[in-house]
Amino acid sequence: MDTRLAKGLHEAVKPPAGIPPCALPGSLDELLRATAWFAPVFHALPTTVVFVKNTRAEYLYGNRTLLQRLQLSEQSDLLGKTSADVFQSEWGRQYTEQDLAVLAQGRAIENKLELHTYPTRELGWCVTHKFPITDTNGNTVAVLGISADLESNRDNNPRLNRKIVRIEQYLHEHLDQTVTMKQLEAVSRLSAAQIERGFKKIFNITPAQYIQKLRIDRAVALLRGQMPVSEVSAQCGYSDHSAFSRHFKSALGITPSEFRNLCRRTADTAE
C-alpha cells in the first residue's frame, strides 16, 4: 500500500479517545490511582500542563506546572473547580466549554492551538489535547488533558500573540469564505510581513498553510456526518470542488468520498 494512503487510513480510523482498549480503566478510581503512579513524572514537566477532570468538568488532578500557573500551593485548592472557576477569564470559560463538549460527544480534541497563561502571567501559545476516558462499560468517566507550550518564556511576545489570536478567530469565523492578506492585516493591525513572521515563529507554518490546515480539519469533521461532499467543499471555503478533492487527497492520501466511505465502513464494523 502507498505510504501516504496508509498514513491517511491510519488517521481516519484512529479511535477518538486515543486510548487502546486494553488500557481502559475499570472505574474513575482506577484512573486516579494510575495517575498517582505517574504524578512524579507529570510534576517534572516544566512547560507542560497535565490534568484530569470529572464528568462535570471539575479538576480531579493537576500537575505542578498547572498549580504554579494558577498560583496555587496545594492540590486541594484546585480540586472540584472548573477552568472557568480558576482562570476567571474568557479563556477559562472556553476551556470549560471544550471539556463539556468532549464529555458530551465522546470525541477527542487534538492539536488545538490556543492561548494560555505562562508563569509570567502573560498569554502564550500552547498545543492542547483532551481525551474522553471511558470505563470498561463504555461510560465516559473523565477527561484527560495535556497542554504543551510552543514558546519559551524568553521568546513569548504577548502583544503579538493577542494580534495573532484575532487572526485565528477571524479565520475560524470566515472559513467558508475567501480570506485575503488585506483582511488579516485589517483585523490584526499588522503588516503582511509581520503576519508571515508571526505565524512562522509561533506555528512553524505560513498563514496560507495554517488556513489550509483549518479547512482540512473542518472537512474531516463534516465528512463524518451526512452533509453532501459538494456542500462540505463550500463550507470549507472551496468554490472549486476539484480543488477541494486535490487538497484533501494531498493532506490525507485519499479523496473526500473515499474518506467518507471509510468512515461508514468503520462505523458499520463497530456496530
C-alpha positions as CSV (number, residue, x, y, z in Angstrom):
1,M,0.0,0.0,0.0
2,D,1.2,3.5,-0.8
3,T,2.8,5.1,2.3
4,R,0.7,8.3,2.1
5,L,-2.5,6.3,1.7
6,A,-1.6,4.1,4.7
7,K,-1.0,7.2,6.8
8,G,-4.3,8.6,5.7
9,L,-6.2,5.4,6.5
10,H,-4.5,5.2,9.9
11,E,-5.5,8.8,10.8
12,A,-9.0,8.2,9.5
13,V,-9.8,5.2,11.7
14,K,-7.8,6.3,14.8
15,P,-10.0,5.8,17.9
16,P,-11.3,9.2,19.0
17,A,-10.3,8.7,22.6
18,G,-6.8,7.9,21.7
19,I,-6.6,5.2,24.3
20,P,-6.2,1.5,23.4
21,P,-9.0,-0.8,24.8
22,C,-6.6,-2.8,26.9
23,A,-5.7,0.4,28.8
24,L,-9.2,1.4,29.7
25,P,-9.7,1.9,33.5
26,G,-12.4,-0.2,35.2
27,S,-13.6,2.9,37.1
28,L,-12.8,6.5,37.8
29,D,-11.0,5.4,41.0
30,E,-8.7,3.2,38.9
31,L,-7.9,6.1,36.6
32,L,-6.9,8.3,39.6
33,R,-4.8,5.5,41.1
34,A,-2.9,5.2,37.8
35,T,-2.5,8.9,37.6
36,A,-1.0,8.9,41.1
37,W,1.7,6.4,40.0
38,F,2.8,8.8,37.2
39,A,2.4,12.0,39.2
40,P,6.2,12.4,39.8
41,V,6.8,12.3,36.0
42,F,4.0,14.8,35.4
43,H,5.3,17.2,38.0
44,A,8.7,17.1,36.3
45,L,7.4,18.7,33.1
46,P,8.0,22.5,33.5
47,T,6.4,23.6,30.2
48,T,3.6,21.1,30.1
49,V,0.2,21.1,31.9
50,V,-1.4,17.7,32.7
51,F,-4.9,17.4,34.2
52,V,-7.8,15.1,34.8
53,K,-11.4,16.3,35.1
54,N,-14.7,14.6,36.0
55,T,-18.0,14.5,34.1
56,R,-18.8,18.0,35.5
57,A,-15.5,19.3,34.0
58,E,-14.1,19.8,37.5
59,Y,-10.5,19.1,38.3
60,L,-9.6,15.8,39.9
61,Y,-5.8,16.3,39.3
62,G,-3.4,18.9,38.1
63,N,0.3,18.7,37.9
64,R,2.8,21.1,39.5
65,T,3.1,23.3,36.4
66,L,-0.7,23.9,36.4
67,L,-0.7,24.8,40.1
68,Q,2.2,27.2,39.6
69,R,0.5,29.0,36.7
70,L,-2.6,29.4,38.8
71,Q,-0.5,30.5,41.7
72,L,-2.0,27.7,43.9
73,S,0.1,26.0,46.6
74,E,-1.9,22.8,47.1
75,Q,-3.9,20.3,45.0
76,S,-6.8,20.9,47.4
77,D,-7.1,24.5,46.1
78,L,-7.7,23.1,42.6
79,L,-9.9,20.1,43.1
80,G,-13.6,20.4,42.5
81,K,-13.3,23.6,40.4
82,T,-13.7,24.1,36.7
83,S,-11.3,26.0,34.4
84,A,-13.9,28.8,34.4
85,D,-13.6,29.0,38.2
86,V,-9.8,29.1,38.4
87,F,-8.8,31.1,35.3
88,Q,-11.6,33.6,35.8
89,S,-11.3,34.9,32.2
90,E,-12.7,34.4,28.7
91,W,-10.1,31.7,28.2
92,G,-11.2,29.8,31.3
93,R,-14.8,29.8,30.0
94,Q,-13.7,28.5,26.6
95,Y,-11.6,25.7,28.3
96,T,-14.7,24.5,30.3
97,E,-16.8,24.6,27.1
98,Q,-14.2,22.4,25.4
99,D,-14.3,19.9,28.4
100,L,-18.1,19.6,28.3
101,A,-18.1,19.1,24.5
102,V,-15.5,16.3,24.9
103,L,-17.6,14.7,27.6
104,A,-20.9,15.0,25.7
105,Q,-19.7,13.9,22.3
106,G,-17.1,11.3,23.4
107,R,-14.7,12.7,20.8
108,A,-11.1,14.0,21.5
109,I,-9.8,17.4,20.8
110,E,-6.3,17.1,19.4
111,N,-3.6,19.6,18.4
112,K,-5.7,22.5,19.4
113,L,-3.8,25.7,19.2
114,E,-4.8,28.2,21.9
115,L,-3.6,30.8,24.3
116,H,-3.0,30.1,28.0
117,T,-1.3,31.8,30.9
118,Y,2.5,31.5,31.1
119,P,4.3,31.5,34.5
120,T,4.9,35.3,34.0
121,R,1.1,35.7,33.9
122,E,1.3,36.6,30.2
123,L,-0.6,35.0,27.4
124,G,1.3,32.5,25.3
125,W,0.6,29.8,22.8
126,C,0.3,26.1,23.5
127,V,-1.0,22.9,21.8
128,T,-3.7,21.2,23.7
129,H,-5.0,17.6,23.6
130,K,-8.2,16.4,25.5
131,F,-9.3,12.8,25.5
132,P,-12.6,11.3,26.8
133,I,-11.8,8.4,29.1
134,T,-14.3,5.6,29.2
135,D,-14.5,2.7,31.6
136,T,-14.9,-1.0,30.7
137,N,-18.7,-0.5,30.4
138,G,-18.3,2.2,27.8
139,N,-19.3,5.1,30.1
140,T,-17.3,8.3,29.9
141,V,-15.8,8.9,33.3
142,A,-13.3,11.7,32.8
143,V,-11.3,14.0,30.5
144,L,-7.6,13.6,30.4
145,G,-5.7,16.6,29.1
146,I,-2.3,17.9,28.3
147,S,-1.2,21.3,27.1
148,A,2.4,21.9,25.9
149,D,4.0,25.3,25.4
150,L,5.0,26.3,21.9
151,E,7.3,29.1,23.1
152,S,9.7,29.6,26.0
153,N,9.1,32.5,28.4
154,R,12.0,34.3,26.8
155,D,10.5,34.1,23.3
156,N,7.0,34.9,24.3
157,N,5.5,38.1,22.9
158,P,2.1,38.8,24.5
159,R,1.4,41.8,22.2
160,L,2.0,39.8,19.1
161,N,0.1,36.8,20.5
162,R,-3.0,38.9,21.1
163,K,-2.9,40.1,17.5
164,I,-2.4,36.7,16.1
165,V,-5.3,35.3,18.1
166,R,-7.5,37.9,16.4
167,I,-6.5,36.5,13.1
168,E,-7.1,32.9,14.3
169,Q,-10.6,33.8,15.5
170,Y,-11.3,35.6,12.2
171,L,-10.2,32.6,10.2
172,H,-12.5,30.3,12.2
173,E,-15.5,32.6,11.7
174,H,-14.9,33.0,7.9
175,L,-13.5,29.6,6.9
176,D,-16.3,29.3,4.3
177,Q,-15.1,32.4,2.5
178,T,-12.1,33.5,0.6
179,V,-9.7,35.2,3.1
180,T,-7.2,37.8,1.8
181,M,-4.0,39.1,3.4
182,K,-5.5,42.5,3.3
183,Q,-8.3,41.3,5.6
184,L,-5.9,39.8,8.0
185,E,-3.9,43.0,8.1
186,A,-7.1,45.0,8.9
187,V,-8.1,42.5,11.7
188,S,-4.7,42.4,13.4
189,R,-3.2,45.8,12.5
190,L,-0.1,44.0,11.5
191,S,1.7,44.2,8.1
192,A,1.7,41.2,5.8
193,A,5.4,40.7,6.6
194,Q,4.7,40.8,10.4
195,I,1.9,38.3,10.0
196,E,4.1,35.9,8.0
197,R,6.9,36.2,10.6
198,G,4.5,35.7,13.4
199,F,2.9,32.6,12.0
200,K,6.3,31.0,11.2
201,K,7.6,31.9,14.7
202,I,4.6,30.5,16.6
203,F,3.2,27.7,14.3
204,N,6.2,27.0,12.1
205,I,4.0,27.3,9.0
206,T,2.8,30.2,6.8
207,P,-0.6,31.8,7.2
208,A,-1.7,30.1,3.9
209,Q,-0.6,26.7,5.3
210,Y,-2.5,27.4,8.5
211,I,-5.7,28.3,6.6
212,Q,-5.3,25.1,4.6
213,K,-5.0,23.1,7.9
214,L,-8.1,24.6,9.3
215,R,-10.1,23.8,6.2
216,I,-9.0,20.2,6.1
217,D,-9.7,19.8,9.8
218,R,-13.2,21.1,9.2
219,A,-13.7,18.9,6.2
220,V,-12.7,15.8,8.2
221,A,-15.3,16.7,10.8
222,L,-18.1,17.4,8.3
223,L,-17.4,14.3,6.2
224,R,-18.1,12.1,9.2
225,G,-21.7,13.4,9.0
226,Q,-24.4,13.4,6.3
227,M,-23.6,16.7,4.5
228,P,-23.1,16.2,0.8
229,V,-19.5,16.4,-0.3
230,S,-20.2,19.4,-2.5
231,E,-21.6,21.3,0.5
232,V,-18.6,20.3,2.6
233,S,-16.4,21.8,0.0
234,A,-18.3,25.1,0.1
235,Q,-18.4,25.1,3.9
236,C,-14.6,24.8,3.9
237,G,-14.1,27.8,1.6
238,Y,-13.6,25.9,-1.7
239,S,-15.5,27.3,-4.7
240,D,-14.0,24.6,-6.9
241,H,-14.9,21.0,-5.9
242,S,-11.9,19.6,-7.8
243,A,-9.5,21.9,-5.8
244,F,-11.1,20.6,-2.6
245,S,-10.6,17.0,-3.6
246,R,-7.0,17.7,-4.7
247,H,-6.0,19.5,-1.4
248,F,-7.8,16.9,0.7
249,K,-6.0,14.0,-1.0
250,S,-2.7,15.8,-0.7
251,A,-3.2,16.0,3.1
252,L,-4.7,12.6,3.8
253,G,-3.8,10.5,0.9
254,I,-7.4,9.7,0.0
255,T,-10.2,11.7,-1.6
256,P,-13.1,13.1,0.4
257,S,-15.5,10.5,-0.9
258,E,-13.1,7.7,-0.1
259,F,-12.7,9.1,3.4
260,R,-16.5,9.2,3.9
261,N,-16.9,5.6,2.7
262,L,-14.1,4.5,5.0
263,C,-15.8,6.2,8.0
264,R,-19.1,4.5,7.2
265,R,-17.4,1.1,6.8
266,T,-15.6,1.6,10.1
267,A,-18.9,2.6,11.8
268,D,-20.7,-0.5,10.4
269,T,-18.0,-2.8,11.6
270,A,-18.1,-1.2,15.1
271,E,-21.9,-1.9,15.3
